[in-house]
Amino acid sequence: MEKRKLFNKTCSMDSMKIIINADDLGKSLDVNNAIFKFMDEGLITSSTIMANGSSVEDAIERSKKYPNCSFGIHLNLTEFVPVSNNNDLSPILDKSGFFLKNKKIIKKTHFTAPLRKAIYLELCSQVEKLHSLGINISHIDSHHHIHVLNKMFPIIKQIQKKYSIKKIRISNNVYDFPDSFSARLLIYFKIIYRNTYKFKLKNIKYKSITTSGFGSLMSFYKASTKYNLKHESIELSVHPGHKSYQKENSILKTDWYNKLRINNEFINYKQL
């Protein structure tokens, strides 16, 4: 397949602007290798880095070879060891001091004032670690999408304002609709709720820049074969290097973008 021409300086108004963002950069050498291989092939335009990942230094050193890609931060409260050393994080840590690998823990845990402050300081430490290693953070997203939880909203806004990071991932609002009417109705309500949250994320406390749509490449690919998806811009997340995402990675290697019902152009977060 011919290498995809990315990073257009100007985009026509009748095209969907697509950001292909690889999550989890820095998680492991296998993940790093897979992501950079796709970048070499012109199939990924952006990635987000786990500041507390086991291979974060390798990720950042190699990222310098890709000035046409954007590199954001993958805020993390659900895997590995915290960057900060704060005992007040204990409600979301296991006995060995690792984050509990479960988003539901964050959702269910009562945010006391000390825990809320500890989470804020931990996320500040993650941002500052990437800054100290030379990354100019283009945008924010998070591991297991914890940044779009309602209880996280004030903390995320503090982070954005403190470090002047305007661009941020929204909640998933792209779905492959099922045949069942009741299931379709539930998804419609989800989309309404998430678009309401998108408005809040963009306009309240600290104005932000977002895409109009977000979803996984897999859900977008399935939906785009059935419907005319009308997004001015969209971010699609991918997960190279993860065995559980092999089907997604197989689609990424194809010319899937030529099968869309609308003209499309690939951009990165710096161009949004």
C-alpha positions as CSV (number, residue, x, y, z in Angstrom):
1,M,0.0,0.0,0.0
2,E,1.2,3.5,-0.9
3,K,2.3,5.5,2.1
4,R,-0.6,7.8,3.2
5,K,0.1,11.5,2.6
6,L,-0.5,13.2,5.9
7,F,-0.2,16.5,7.6
8,N,-1.7,18.8,5.0
9,K,-1.1,22.4,5.8
10,T,-4.5,23.4,4.5
11,C,-7.7,21.3,4.5
12,S,-10.7,21.8,2.2
13,M,-13.9,22.7,3.9
14,D,-15.8,19.7,2.5
15,S,-13.5,17.1,4.0
16,M,-13.6,15.3,7.3
17,K,-10.3,16.0,9.2
18,I,-9.1,12.7,10.8
19,I,-6.6,12.4,13.7
20,I,-5.3,8.8,14.2
21,N,-4.1,8.8,17.8
22,A,-2.2,5.8,19.3
23,D,-2.8,5.5,23.0
24,D,-0.3,4.1,25.6
25,L,3.0,5.3,24.1
26,G,5.6,4.5,26.8
27,K,3.7,1.6,28.2
28,S,6.3,-1.0,27.0
29,L,9.0,-1.4,24.3
30,D,6.6,-3.6,22.3
31,V,3.9,-0.9,22.3
32,N,6.5,1.8,21.4
33,N,7.9,-0.3,18.6
34,A,4.4,-0.9,17.1
35,I,3.4,2.7,17.3
36,F,6.6,4.1,15.7
37,K,6.3,1.5,13.0
38,F,2.9,2.7,12.1
39,M,4.2,6.3,12.2
40,D,7.0,5.3,9.8
41,E,4.3,4.0,7.4
42,G,2.3,7.2,7.6
43,L,-0.7,5.5,9.2
44,I,-0.7,7.3,12.6
45,T,-0.6,11.1,13.0
46,S,-0.6,11.4,16.8
47,S,0.1,9.6,20.1
48,T,-0.3,10.1,23.8
49,I,2.4,9.2,26.3
50,M,2.1,7.5,29.7
51,A,4.4,9.5,32.0
52,N,4.6,6.6,34.4
53,G,5.0,3.9,31.8
54,S,8.0,1.5,32.0
55,S,9.3,2.7,28.6
56,V,8.5,6.4,28.7
57,E,12.1,7.6,28.2
58,D,12.5,5.4,25.1
59,A,9.2,6.8,23.8
60,I,10.2,10.4,24.2
61,E,13.7,10.0,22.7
62,R,12.3,8.3,19.6
63,S,9.4,10.8,19.3
64,K,11.9,13.5,18.4
65,K,12.3,11.8,15.0
66,Y,8.6,12.6,14.2
67,P,8.1,16.4,14.0
68,N,5.0,15.9,11.8
69,C,3.2,14.0,14.5
70,S,1.6,15.4,17.7
71,F,2.5,14.0,21.1
72,G,0.1,14.5,24.0
73,I,-0.2,13.1,27.5
74,H,-2.1,9.9,28.5
75,L,-3.0,10.8,32.1
76,N,-3.0,7.7,34.1
77,L,-4.7,6.7,37.4
78,T,-5.3,3.1,36.6
79,E,-2.0,1.4,35.9
80,F,1.7,1.3,37.1
81,V,3.2,3.2,40.0
82,P,2.4,6.9,40.6
83,V,5.0,9.5,39.6
84,S,4.4,11.4,42.9
85,N,5.0,9.9,46.3
86,N,1.8,10.8,48.1
87,N,0.2,8.6,50.8
88,D,-3.2,10.2,50.2
89,L,-3.4,8.3,46.9
90,S,-3.8,5.0,48.9
91,P,-7.6,4.6,48.2
92,I,-6.8,4.0,44.5
93,L,-3.6,2.0,45.1
94,D,-3.0,-1.7,45.8
95,K,-0.8,-3.1,48.6
96,S,2.3,-2.8,46.4
97,G,1.7,0.9,45.7
98,F,0.5,0.3,42.1
99,F,-2.7,2.0,40.7
100,L,-5.6,-0.4,40.8
101,K,-6.2,-1.5,37.2
102,N,-9.9,-0.7,37.1
103,K,-11.7,2.4,36.0
104,K,-14.6,1.4,38.2
105,I,-12.4,2.0,41.3
106,I,-12.1,5.7,40.3
107,K,-15.8,5.9,39.6
108,K,-16.8,4.3,42.9
109,T,-14.2,5.8,45.2
110,H,-15.4,8.8,47.2
111,F,-13.2,11.8,46.5
112,T,-12.3,13.2,49.9
113,A,-10.5,16.5,49.9
114,P,-7.1,14.9,50.5
115,L,-7.6,12.3,47.7
116,R,-8.8,15.0,45.3
117,K,-5.7,17.1,46.0
118,A,-3.4,14.0,45.8
119,I,-4.9,13.1,42.3
120,Y,-4.4,16.7,41.2
121,L,-0.8,16.7,42.3
122,E,-0.1,13.3,40.7
123,L,-1.5,14.5,37.4
124,C,0.6,17.6,37.7
125,S,3.7,15.4,38.3
126,Q,2.9,13.4,35.2
127,V,2.7,16.6,33.1
128,E,5.8,18.0,34.6
129,K,7.7,14.8,34.0
130,L,7.0,14.9,30.2
131,H,7.9,18.6,30.2
132,S,11.2,17.8,31.9
133,L,12.0,15.2,29.3
134,G,11.4,17.7,26.5
135,I,7.8,17.0,25.4
136,N,5.7,20.0,24.3
137,I,2.3,18.5,25.2
138,S,-0.1,18.9,22.3
139,H,-3.3,17.6,24.0
140,I,-4.8,15.6,26.8
141,D,-6.5,12.2,27.0
142,S,-6.3,9.5,29.6
143,H,-5.9,5.8,30.3
144,H,-9.3,4.1,30.4
145,H,-10.8,7.5,29.7
146,I,-10.8,8.6,33.3
147,H,-10.5,12.3,32.3
148,V,-14.2,12.4,31.1
149,L,-15.7,11.2,34.4
150,N,-17.8,13.9,35.9
151,K,-16.0,13.8,39.2
152,M,-12.7,14.4,37.4
153,F,-13.9,17.5,35.5
154,P,-12.7,20.2,38.0
155,I,-9.3,18.5,38.4
156,I,-8.8,18.2,34.6
157,K,-9.8,21.9,34.2
158,Q,-7.2,22.8,36.8
159,I,-4.6,20.9,34.9
160,Q,-5.5,22.5,31.6
161,K,-5.4,26.0,33.0
162,K,-2.2,25.5,35.0
163,Y,-0.2,24.2,32.0
164,S,-2.1,26.0,29.2
165,I,-3.1,22.8,27.4
166,K,-6.2,23.7,25.4
167,K,-6.7,20.6,23.3
168,I,-8.4,17.6,24.9
169,R,-10.1,14.4,23.9
170,I,-13.9,14.3,24.2
171,S,-16.1,11.3,25.2
172,N,-16.9,8.6,22.7
173,N,-19.8,9.7,20.4
174,V,-19.3,7.4,17.5
175,Y,-21.2,4.1,17.5
176,D,-22.1,1.3,15.2
177,F,-25.9,1.2,15.8
178,P,-27.4,-2.3,16.6
179,D,-30.6,-3.5,15.0
180,S,-32.6,-3.6,18.2
181,F,-34.7,-0.5,18.6
182,S,-34.3,-0.4,22.4
183,A,-30.5,-0.7,22.1
184,R,-30.4,2.0,19.4
185,L,-32.5,4.3,21.6
186,L,-30.1,3.8,24.5
187,I,-27.2,4.8,22.2
188,Y,-29.0,7.9,21.1
189,F,-29.4,9.0,24.7
190,K,-25.7,8.2,25.3
191,I,-24.7,10.4,22.3
192,I,-26.9,13.3,23.6
193,Y,-25.3,13.0,27.1
194,R,-21.8,12.9,25.7
195,N,-22.3,15.8,23.3
196,T,-23.6,17.8,26.3
197,Y,-20.4,16.8,28.2
198,K,-18.4,17.9,25.1
199,F,-20.0,21.3,25.3
200,K,-19.1,21.5,29.0
201,L,-15.5,20.4,28.3
202,K,-15.1,23.0,25.6
203,N,-16.7,26.0,27.2
204,I,-16.8,25.8,31.0
205,K,-14.0,26.9,33.4
206,Y,-11.2,26.8,30.7
207,K,-12.1,27.0,27.1
208,S,-10.8,24.0,25.1
209,I,-10.3,22.9,21.6
210,T,-11.7,19.5,20.6
211,T,-12.6,17.5,17.6
212,S,-16.4,17.2,16.9
213,G,-16.2,13.4,17.1
214,F,-14.3,10.7,18.9
215,G,-14.4,6.9,18.8
216,S,-12.2,3.9,18.2
217,L,-11.1,3.1,14.7
218,M,-13.1,-0.1,14.9
219,S,-16.4,1.5,15.8
220,F,-15.9,4.2,13.3
221,Y,-15.0,1.8,10.5
222,K,-18.1,-0.3,11.1
223,A,-20.4,2.7,11.3
224,S,-18.9,4.4,8.3
225,T,-19.8,1.5,6.0
226,K,-23.5,2.0,6.9
227,Y,-24.0,5.7,7.7
228,N,-22.9,9.1,6.5
229,L,-21.0,10.3,9.5
230,K,-21.1,14.1,9.5
231,H,-18.2,15.3,11.6
232,E,-16.0,18.2,10.7
233,S,-13.2,16.7,12.6
234,I,-12.8,13.3,14.4
235,E,-10.2,11.6,16.5
236,L,-9.9,7.8,16.2
237,S,-8.0,5.9,18.8
238,V,-5.9,2.9,18.0
239,H,-3.8,0.6,20.2
240,P,-0.7,-0.8,18.4
241,G,1.3,-3.4,20.3
242,H,-1.7,-4.8,22.2
243,K,-2.7,-8.4,21.4
244,S,-6.4,-7.7,22.2
245,Y,-6.5,-5.1,19.4
246,Q,-5.2,-7.3,16.5
247,K,-8.3,-6.8,14.4
248,E,-8.1,-3.0,14.8
249,N,-4.4,-3.1,13.8
250,S,-5.3,-5.2,10.7
251,I,-7.8,-2.5,9.6
252,L,-5.3,0.2,10.2
253,K,-2.9,-1.4,7.7
254,T,-5.5,-1.3,4.9
255,D,-6.8,1.6,2.8
256,W,-9.9,1.9,4.9
257,Y,-10.0,5.7,4.5
258,N,-10.7,5.3,0.7
259,K,-13.9,3.5,1.5
260,L,-15.5,6.4,3.5
261,R,-18.5,8.1,2.1
262,I,-16.9,11.6,2.6
263,N,-13.6,13.1,1.5
264,N,-11.1,12.9,4.3
265,E,-7.7,14.3,5.2
266,F,-5.4,13.2,8.0
267,I,-4.1,15.8,10.4
268,N,-2.5,15.8,13.9
269,Y,-3.5,17.6,17.1
270,K,-1.1,20.5,16.4
271,Q,-3.2,21.2,13.2
272,L,-6.6,21.1,14.9
